[in-house]
Amino acid sequence: MTSTDIVDPAVAAEWLRRWDAQQEHYIADRELRFTVIGDILADTLGEHPSPTVLDLGCGPGSLAGRLAGRLPSAQLVGIDTDPLLLAFARATTPPNVRYVESRLGVPGWADALELTGPVQAAVSTTALHWLPEEGLSRLYRDLFELIEPGGVLVDGDHFIESQPRLAELQKMVRREREARVGVTANENWQQWWAAVEAEETFAGLLAQRRERAVPADDHGVGLGLDAHVDLLRAAGFREVGFVWQSGDDRVLVAVR
């Protein structure tokens, strides 16, 4: 079931602005991460007349909206399971983006996309770390089948280092960067959601969100860096590696 609730664009834009600010509370270089992802797509897609790009776990459309402006010939498909965030996305994003409600990593998740041809790229940002190993493995295998040869998966996220001292240092670097930039004073995740819950106009969307909620599991910290690389290689991607890093915040690229 897909939500058809409509949010006023001006209202959605203000909540999206607050969303972006609270995300920067945890990712001081979030805009630079978005720019790097755009650079990779611009280089990969080249002269393709109308590439298809999937945004996995798109939330309220922060990344899709930026890519739509940078890649106006691209057809972007945002995928998420949260009806509230998707309503914000639909109200604020340009017309070359469409949004689909689907739960990533479950059997048949891609059927809801209604694709008519191959995919040239898939992107994600701070979303896939919520998936358990089985779901992530299935997602990577499905993406290998969807993306055409030469295409890419580009994922910006916190990838945990398996070497403990390096992991500590990377987290320290991120925390110090956040403190220097001043984003630790921003509204945080819990405060943003508490404010949304207090808005009576979102009651219907919040009720739908509770109906679709994922069972509580401890997957928020995600799999380690090495596990992502191993799963992508097992899925068939021929090149896998990191092209940008700030502390434990990285951009991973897998080449089909």
Residue frames relative to the residue before (quaternion, step in Angstrom):
aa qw qx qy qz dx dy dz
M 1.0000 0.0000 0.0000 0.0000 0.00 0.00 0.00
T 0.1777 -0.7934 0.5781 0.0692 3.54 -0.93 0.94
S 0.4656 -0.6835 0.4869 0.2809 3.56 -0.92 0.90
T 0.1699 -0.7673 0.6094 0.1055 3.57 -1.11 0.76
D 0.3533 0.7465 -0.4965 0.2671 3.60 1.24 0.20
I 0.2420 -0.7781 0.5707 0.1018 3.54 -0.99 0.93
V 0.1632 -0.7643 0.6190 0.0774 3.56 -0.97 0.92
D 0.5419 -0.6163 0.4604 0.3383 3.57 -0.99 0.85
P 0.5347 -0.6679 0.4025 0.3257 3.64 -0.76 0.97
A 0.6564 0.5076 -0.3279 0.4517 3.61 0.94 -0.79
V 0.6395 0.5103 -0.3179 0.4792 3.57 1.04 -0.79
A 0.6609 0.5082 -0.3035 0.4614 3.58 0.92 -0.93
A 0.6420 0.5387 -0.3271 0.4365 3.59 0.97 -0.84
E 0.6560 0.5018 -0.3161 0.4667 3.59 1.01 -0.76
W 0.6642 0.4773 -0.3115 0.4837 3.59 1.00 -0.76
L 0.6164 0.5271 -0.3456 0.4720 3.59 1.09 -0.61
R 0.6152 0.5350 -0.3449 0.4651 3.59 1.04 -0.76
R 0.6749 0.4795 -0.2904 0.4799 3.57 0.94 -0.87
W 0.6007 0.5518 -0.3506 0.4602 3.59 1.08 -0.71
D 0.6706 0.4999 -0.3060 0.4547 3.57 0.83 -0.96
A 0.6508 0.5151 -0.3162 0.4595 3.58 1.00 -0.80
Q 0.6946 0.4559 -0.3039 0.4662 3.61 0.90 -0.83
Q 0.5965 0.5365 -0.3732 0.4659 3.60 1.13 -0.47
E 0.6460 0.5121 -0.3203 0.4667 3.60 1.06 -0.70
H 0.4786 0.6446 -0.4370 0.4056 3.58 1.24 -0.26
Y 0.7680 0.3291 -0.1542 0.5274 3.57 1.12 -0.76
I 0.7722 0.2331 -0.1103 0.5807 3.60 1.21 -0.49
A 0.2259 -0.8292 0.4960 0.1237 3.56 0.17 1.30
D 0.7598 0.3493 -0.1808 0.5177 3.59 1.06 -0.76
R 0.1731 0.8361 -0.5042 0.1293 3.57 1.14 0.66
E 0.6663 0.4961 -0.3179 0.4571 3.60 0.90 -0.84
L 0.6330 0.5077 -0.3337 0.4798 3.58 1.03 -0.70
R 0.6087 0.5384 -0.3495 0.4663 3.58 1.03 -0.74
F 0.6428 0.5143 -0.3198 0.4691 3.60 0.93 -0.87
T 0.6538 0.5205 -0.3108 0.4528 3.58 0.95 -0.89
V 0.6395 0.5208 -0.3220 0.4648 3.58 0.98 -0.85
I 0.6413 0.5101 -0.3260 0.4715 3.59 0.93 -0.84
G 0.6499 0.5104 -0.3092 0.4707 3.59 0.99 -0.81
D 0.6184 0.5452 -0.3406 0.4519 3.59 1.02 -0.78
I 0.6686 0.5052 -0.3019 0.4546 3.57 0.91 -0.94
L 0.6669 0.4899 -0.3092 0.4687 3.59 0.94 -0.84
A 0.6399 0.5304 -0.3357 0.4433 3.59 0.91 -0.85
D 0.6791 0.4782 -0.2869 0.4773 3.56 1.00 -0.84
T 0.6929 0.4924 -0.2817 0.4451 3.59 0.93 -0.89
L 0.7272 0.4532 -0.2525 0.4495 3.56 0.85 -0.97
G 0.1654 -0.8541 0.4844 0.0921 3.56 1.24 -0.44
E 0.8126 -0.2359 0.2090 0.4902 3.51 -0.78 -1.11
H 0.2884 0.7630 -0.5349 0.2205 3.61 1.15 0.34
P 0.4551 -0.7409 0.4142 0.2691 3.63 -0.64 1.05
S 0.8130 -0.0462 0.0571 0.5777 3.62 0.99 -0.67
P 0.0372 -0.8452 0.5332 0.0036 3.60 0.43 1.19
T 0.3234 -0.7059 0.5942 0.2100 3.54 -1.26 0.52
V 0.0514 -0.7994 0.5978 -0.0296 3.55 -0.80 1.09
L 0.2362 -0.7623 0.5886 0.1293 3.58 -0.86 0.99
D 0.1603 -0.7478 0.6358 0.1046 3.56 -1.06 0.82
L 0.2069 -0.8339 0.5082 0.0591 3.55 -0.23 1.36
G 0.8112 0.0542 -0.0854 0.5759 3.58 -0.59 1.13
C 0.0966 0.8899 -0.4409 0.0659 3.53 1.06 0.91
G 0.2851 -0.7754 0.5205 0.2158 3.61 1.17 -0.38
P 0.8036 -0.2703 0.1924 0.4941 3.62 -0.93 -0.83
G 0.6571 -0.5787 0.2984 0.3799 3.59 1.19 0.40
S 0.2590 0.7990 -0.5117 0.1809 3.60 1.15 0.41
L 0.7327 0.4037 -0.2385 0.4932 3.58 0.77 -1.02
A 0.6470 0.5316 -0.3307 0.4352 3.60 0.87 -0.90
G 0.6506 0.5231 -0.3220 0.4466 3.58 0.96 -0.81
R 0.6638 0.4884 -0.3054 0.4770 3.58 0.98 -0.79
L 0.6719 0.4885 -0.3062 0.4649 3.59 0.94 -0.84
A 0.6046 0.5637 -0.3582 0.4341 3.60 1.06 -0.69
G 0.6760 0.4775 -0.2932 0.4786 3.57 1.03 -0.71
R 0.7001 0.4668 -0.2712 0.4674 3.56 1.00 -0.76
L 0.7779 0.2205 -0.1028 0.5793 3.59 1.12 -0.73
P 0.0862 -0.8689 0.4845 0.0538 3.61 0.55 1.13
S 0.6630 0.4973 -0.3229 0.4569 3.62 1.13 -0.42
A 0.5649 0.6181 -0.3802 0.3928 3.58 1.26 -0.24
Q 0.2770 -0.6953 0.6329 0.1980 3.51 -1.29 0.54
L 0.1158 -0.8220 0.5570 0.0250 3.57 -0.44 1.22
V 0.1295 -0.7658 0.6274 0.0569 3.53 -1.08 0.84
G 0.1624 -0.7942 0.5818 0.0663 3.56 -0.53 1.20
I 0.1144 -0.8056 0.5811 0.0128 3.57 -0.88 1.00
D 0.2189 0.7504 -0.6011 0.1666 3.55 -0.83 1.02
T 0.4120 -0.7095 0.5144 0.2494 3.56 -1.27 0.29
D 0.6034 0.5851 -0.3407 0.4213 3.60 1.30 -0.15
P 0.3326 -0.7853 0.4817 0.2017 3.64 -0.34 1.17
L 0.6181 0.5425 -0.3556 0.4440 3.60 1.08 -0.60
L 0.6904 0.4658 -0.2842 0.4749 3.59 0.81 -0.98
L 0.6368 0.5210 -0.3294 0.4633 3.59 1.03 -0.73
A 0.6166 0.5330 -0.3517 0.4605 3.60 1.05 -0.65
F 0.6306 0.5077 -0.3298 0.4856 3.60 1.01 -0.75
A 0.6523 0.5284 -0.3142 0.4434 3.58 0.95 -0.91
R 0.6812 0.4982 -0.2949 0.4482 3.59 0.84 -0.96
A 0.6819 0.5066 -0.2869 0.4428 3.57 1.09 -0.68
T 0.7919 0.3604 -0.1508 0.4693 3.58 1.14 -0.54
T 0.6664 0.5499 -0.2959 0.4074 3.60 1.18 -0.41
P 0.5985 -0.5895 0.4082 0.3572 3.64 -1.09 0.67
P 0.6604 -0.5714 0.3295 0.3589 3.59 -1.21 0.51
N 0.6344 0.5293 -0.3681 0.4264 3.65 1.11 -0.24
V 0.6249 0.4501 -0.3596 0.5269 3.57 1.26 0.51
R 0.0287 -0.7600 0.6476 0.0459 3.56 -1.03 0.80
Y 0.2943 -0.7790 0.5391 0.1265 3.53 -1.12 0.71
V 0.1440 -0.7826 0.6052 0.0235 3.51 -1.09 0.89
E 0.2967 -0.7339 0.5802 0.1915 3.56 -0.99 0.83
S 0.2805 0.7326 -0.5682 0.2484 3.56 -0.52 1.22
R 0.3889 -0.7224 0.5243 0.2281 3.56 -1.08 0.72
L 0.3973 -0.7517 0.4813 0.2132 3.56 -0.46 1.23
G 0.8289 0.3040 -0.2047 0.4227 3.52 -1.17 0.70
V 0.6027 0.5108 -0.3878 0.4748 3.59 1.24 0.01
P 0.6421 -0.5262 0.3622 0.4238 3.62 -1.11 0.47
G 0.8342 0.2033 -0.1666 0.4848 3.56 -0.90 0.98
W 0.3286 0.7771 -0.4939 0.2103 3.61 1.22 0.17
A 0.6879 0.5081 -0.2878 0.4311 3.60 1.02 -0.76
D 0.5066 0.6688 -0.4237 0.3414 3.61 1.20 -0.34
A 0.6515 0.5419 -0.3138 0.4283 3.58 1.08 -0.73
L 0.5689 0.6403 -0.3783 0.3510 3.60 1.19 -0.37
E 0.1924 -0.8194 0.5148 0.1630 3.59 1.20 -0.54
L 0.1640 0.8086 -0.5400 0.1661 3.55 0.86 1.01
T 0.2676 -0.7760 0.5529 0.1433 3.57 -1.06 0.74
G 0.7948 0.1057 -0.0678 0.5937 3.59 1.26 0.03
P 0.7266 -0.4256 0.2948 0.4517 3.58 -1.26 -0.10
V 0.4152 -0.6708 0.5632 0.2460 3.52 -1.35 0.43
Q 0.3270 -0.7626 0.5262 0.1861 3.57 -0.93 0.86
A 0.8062 -0.0270 0.0395 0.5896 3.60 1.12 -0.55
A 0.1162 -0.7401 0.6540 0.1054 3.51 -1.35 0.41
V 0.1015 -0.7922 0.6007 0.0351 3.55 -1.03 0.80
S 0.0222 0.7682 -0.6395 -0.0212 3.53 -1.31 0.29
T 0.0421 -0.7960 0.6030 0.0309 3.55 -1.18 0.49
T 0.8479 -0.1180 0.0115 0.5166 3.55 -0.67 1.25
A 0.5470 0.6160 -0.3958 0.4059 3.57 0.86 0.95
L 0.7181 0.4956 -0.2809 0.3998 3.58 0.79 -0.97
H 0.5437 0.6214 -0.4135 0.3839 3.61 1.19 -0.28
W 0.5839 0.5770 -0.3786 0.4275 3.60 1.23 -0.19
L 0.6164 0.5775 -0.3538 0.4016 3.60 1.15 -0.39
P 0.4363 -0.6572 0.5383 0.2967 3.60 -1.05 0.71
E 0.7186 -0.4790 0.2811 0.4185 3.57 -1.21 0.40
E 0.6548 0.5200 -0.3287 0.4391 3.60 0.88 -0.86
G 0.6821 0.4818 -0.2878 0.4687 3.58 0.92 -0.90
L 0.6498 0.5129 -0.3187 0.4616 3.57 1.00 -0.80
S 0.6324 0.5267 -0.3298 0.4624 3.58 0.99 -0.81
R 0.6618 0.4942 -0.3078 0.4722 3.59 0.92 -0.88
L 0.6324 0.5392 -0.3311 0.4469 3.58 0.97 -0.86
Y 0.6803 0.4871 -0.2970 0.4601 3.59 0.85 -0.94
R 0.6430 0.5093 -0.3296 0.4675 3.59 1.00 -0.75
D 0.6584 0.5035 -0.3080 0.4670 3.58 0.97 -0.84
L 0.6479 0.5151 -0.3236 0.4584 3.59 0.98 -0.79
F 0.6001 0.5555 -0.3615 0.4479 3.58 1.05 -0.69
E 0.6778 0.4750 -0.2866 0.4825 3.58 1.04 -0.75
L 0.6923 0.4982 -0.2825 0.4389 3.60 1.03 -0.73
I 0.7148 0.4530 -0.2513 0.4699 3.57 0.96 -0.91
E 0.4243 -0.7150 0.4955 0.2515 3.56 -0.88 0.94
P 0.6574 -0.5058 0.3631 0.4243 3.63 -1.15 0.46
G 0.7611 0.3103 -0.2706 0.5012 3.55 -0.91 0.98
G 0.5761 0.5839 -0.3732 0.4336 3.56 1.27 -0.27
V 0.3180 -0.7706 0.5321 0.1477 3.57 -1.27 0.23
L 0.2350 -0.6567 0.6848 0.2111 3.45 -1.46 0.33
V 0.0517 -0.7937 0.6061 -0.0075 3.58 -0.81 1.04
D 0.0100 0.8283 -0.5551 0.0754 3.57 -0.51 1.21
G 0.1275 -0.7767 0.6146 0.0530 3.56 -0.74 1.10
D 0.2638 0.7684 -0.5344 0.2333 3.59 -0.56 1.08
H 0.5364 -0.5474 0.5039 0.3984 3.55 -1.38 -0.11
F 0.0686 -0.8034 0.5914 -0.0027 3.57 -0.43 1.23
I 0.3618 -0.7763 0.4823 0.1842 3.54 -0.53 1.23
E 0.3818 -0.7162 0.5469 0.2055 3.56 -0.87 1.02
S 0.4340 -0.7214 0.4780 0.2503 3.59 -0.88 0.93
Q 0.6432 0.4888 -0.3251 0.4916 3.61 1.18 -0.45
P 0.4592 -0.7680 0.3625 0.2605 3.60 -0.32 1.27
R 0.6839 0.4714 -0.3171 0.4577 3.60 0.85 -0.84
L 0.6354 0.5093 -0.3331 0.4753 3.58 0.99 -0.74
A 0.6188 0.5395 -0.3459 0.4543 3.59 1.02 -0.75
E 0.6447 0.5181 -0.3146 0.4659 3.59 0.97 -0.85
L 0.6812 0.4947 -0.2906 0.4547 3.56 0.89 -0.94
Q 0.6452 0.5193 -0.3309 0.4522 3.59 0.97 -0.78
K 0.6519 0.4949 -0.3171 0.4792 3.59 0.98 -0.80
M 0.6222 0.5386 -0.3339 0.4596 3.59 1.05 -0.77
V 0.6402 0.5240 -0.3232 0.4594 3.58 0.94 -0.91
R 0.6603 0.4993 -0.3156 0.4638 3.61 0.94 -0.87
R 0.6616 0.5088 -0.3154 0.4516 3.61 0.90 -0.89
E 0.6675 0.4961 -0.3079 0.4621 3.59 0.92 -0.86
R 0.6229 0.5311 -0.3330 0.4680 3.57 1.05 -0.75
E 0.6487 0.5182 -0.3121 0.4618 3.59 0.95 -0.90
A 0.6615 0.5074 -0.3055 0.4600 3.59 0.97 -0.86
R 0.6652 0.5052 -0.3113 0.4531 3.60 0.94 -0.84
V 0.6922 0.4688 -0.2791 0.4725 3.58 0.95 -0.84
G 0.4549 -0.7239 0.4168 0.3087 3.58 1.18 -0.51
V 0.4524 0.7219 -0.4367 0.2892 3.60 1.24 0.18
T 0.5178 0.6489 -0.4288 0.3563 3.62 1.19 -0.21
A 0.6205 0.5269 -0.3461 0.4664 3.60 1.25 -0.25
N 0.4856 0.6717 -0.4322 0.3552 3.60 1.27 -0.16
E 0.6363 -0.4684 0.4473 0.4190 3.52 -1.36 0.32
N 0.2753 -0.7773 0.5385 0.1731 3.59 -0.92 0.81
W 0.7699 -0.3774 0.2600 0.4441 3.57 -1.39 0.06
Q 0.6959 0.4804 -0.2828 0.4527 3.59 0.78 -1.02
Q 0.6592 0.5101 -0.3091 0.4580 3.59 0.98 -0.83
W 0.6345 0.5300 -0.3341 0.4526 3.59 0.99 -0.81
W 0.7016 0.4612 -0.2780 0.4665 3.57 0.82 -0.97
A 0.6069 0.5396 -0.3567 0.4618 3.61 1.06 -0.64
A 0.6539 0.5070 -0.3111 0.4676 3.58 1.01 -0.78
V 0.6345 0.5184 -0.3246 0.4725 3.58 1.01 -0.80
E 0.6593 0.5257 -0.3062 0.4419 3.58 0.91 -0.93
A 0.6651 0.5170 -0.3008 0.4470 3.58 1.14 -0.61
E 0.5913 0.5794 -0.3600 0.4302 3.60 1.27 -0.26
E 0.3589 -0.7669 0.4918 0.2029 3.58 -0.41 1.20
T 0.6100 0.5799 -0.3574 0.4048 3.61 1.07 -0.63
F 0.6926 0.4537 -0.2762 0.4881 3.61 1.20 -0.39
A 0.3118 0.8004 -0.4786 0.1819 3.60 1.27 0.12
G 0.6707 0.5077 -0.3048 0.4467 3.59 0.91 -0.90
L 0.6765 0.4831 -0.2874 0.4757 3.57 0.92 -0.89
L 0.6481 0.5105 -0.3217 0.4647 3.57 1.03 -0.75
A 0.6202 0.5261 -0.3437 0.4696 3.58 1.08 -0.67
Q 0.6406 0.5036 -0.3185 0.4843 3.59 1.02 -0.81
R 0.6294 0.5461 -0.3333 0.4411 3.58 1.00 -0.80
R 0.6618 0.4943 -0.3061 0.4733 3.58 0.98 -0.84
E 0.6227 0.5480 -0.3371 0.4453 3.59 1.06 -0.70
R 0.7490 0.3956 -0.2013 0.4919 3.59 1.05 -0.79
A 0.3682 0.7850 -0.4576 0.1969 3.58 1.28 -0.12
V 0.4397 -0.6517 0.5524 0.2771 3.56 -1.12 0.76
P 0.5371 -0.6116 0.4556 0.3603 3.63 -0.96 0.76
A 0.5617 -0.6291 0.4178 0.3380 3.58 -1.01 0.81
D 0.1235 0.7628 -0.6217 0.1279 3.55 -0.68 1.19
D 0.4669 -0.6801 0.4898 0.2820 3.54 -1.16 0.54
H 0.3102 0.7562 -0.5182 0.2518 3.56 0.52 1.19
G 0.3923 0.7691 -0.4490 0.2301 3.60 1.25 0.08
V 0.6876 0.4717 -0.2989 0.4641 3.60 1.08 -0.59
G 0.4058 -0.7717 0.4217 0.2489 3.55 1.25 -0.26
L 0.6227 -0.5190 0.4367 0.3900 3.50 -1.40 0.10
G 0.5937 -0.5861 0.4213 0.3557 3.53 -1.26 0.40
L 0.7241 -0.4453 0.3327 0.4083 3.51 -1.36 0.35
D 0.6935 0.4913 -0.2884 0.4411 3.59 0.77 -1.01
A 0.6279 0.5477 -0.3403 0.4358 3.58 1.05 -0.74
H 0.6287 0.5279 -0.3353 0.4622 3.59 0.99 -0.78
V 0.6630 0.5033 -0.3055 0.4624 3.56 0.88 -0.94
D 0.6690 0.5057 -0.3022 0.4533 3.59 0.89 -0.92
L 0.6710 0.4974 -0.3035 0.4585 3.61 0.93 -0.86
L 0.6493 0.5108 -0.3179 0.4652 3.58 1.01 -0.74
R 0.6569 0.4884 -0.3134 0.4815 3.58 0.96 -0.80
A 0.6443 0.5159 -0.3216 0.4639 3.58 1.01 -0.78
A 0.6381 0.5285 -0.3237 0.4569 3.58 1.12 -0.64
G 0.6323 -0.5707 0.3189 0.4157 3.59 1.24 -0.37
F 0.4599 0.6785 -0.4660 0.3333 3.61 1.21 -0.12
R 0.4137 -0.7745 0.4334 0.2027 3.56 -0.76 1.09
E 0.7764 0.1204 -0.0965 0.6111 3.61 1.18 -0.45
V 0.0224 0.7909 -0.6087 0.0582 3.58 -0.88 0.97
G 0.3333 0.7443 -0.5321 0.2277 3.58 -0.80 0.96
F 0.5088 -0.6445 0.4893 0.2939 3.53 -1.37 0.11
V 0.2021 -0.8144 0.5387 0.0759 3.57 -0.88 0.97
W 0.7848 0.1125 -0.0748 0.6049 3.60 1.28 -0.16
Q 0.0407 0.8059 -0.5879 0.0578 3.56 -1.06 0.75
S 0.0347 0.7352 -0.6770 0.0067 3.52 -1.24 0.74
G 0.7860 -0.0847 0.0085 0.6124 3.57 -0.09 1.27
D 0.7595 -0.2947 0.2352 0.5302 3.59 -0.72 -1.06
D 0.5120 0.6092 -0.4210 0.4353 3.56 1.30 0.23
R 0.0558 0.8325 -0.5411 0.1053 3.59 -0.51 1.20
V 0.2671 -0.6924 0.6311 0.2257 3.52 -1.37 0.21
L 0.1643 -0.7888 0.5914 0.0316 3.52 -0.63 1.26
V 0.0978 -0.7779 0.6188 0.0489 3.57 -1.06 0.81
A 0.0689 -0.7596 0.6460 0.0311 3.53 -1.00 0.95
V 0.2307 -0.7899 0.5603 0.0945 3.57 -0.68 1.16
R 0.3792 -0.7208 0.5398 0.2127 3.57 -0.82 1.04
